[in-house]
Amino acid sequence: MATKPTHEQAQLHLQVFEQRREPRLRQARDWFFKNYFANTMEEAMKIGPMGTEEGTNVMMVFGYWEQTCALLNYGLLHEDLFFETTGEFFGVWERVKSHIEQGRQMWNSKSFLSHLEKAAQRFEAWNETRNPGNIATMRKMMSEMEKQRKEQAKAA
């Protein structure tokens, strides 16, 4: 986007950010990034089964970022401002992209997390033009986090 954010976009951006600070959502986000390492829907359902605290955490994170990315995709949030100030949504997408099609089939919803997916794809292209190699570095770091988590689980 070549334009500056409007006052309304900036206000909405701040409201969206303020929601991230809500204690229960913050707890869910912290849990998600420490624990959600799945490559299939079967693994995902073991990590966060429906009706459990863990399942609630997963759905809170999914719901927050899907809604936020919908605002972005509809042009209500300024794309450059959003991409410059948050990357967490991309981390969520990286955690689910391997099994999102299985999830869409399971829930019979072609649009499940589609706003998150669309925003993540644009972010990747946007970021590669501004920070070449950054996405690859993030993926490597996320892979290392997953390895560490698996090693900790084996040791326990």
Secondary structure, 3 states (H helix, E strand, C coil): CCCCCCHHHHHHHHHHHHHHCCHHHHHHHHHHHHHCCCCCHHHHHHHCCCCCHHHHHHHHHHHHHHHHHHHHHCCCCCHHHHHHHCCHHHHHHHHHCCCHHHHHHHCCCCCCCHHHHHHHHHHHHHHHHHCCCHHHHHHHHHHHHHHHHHHHHHHC
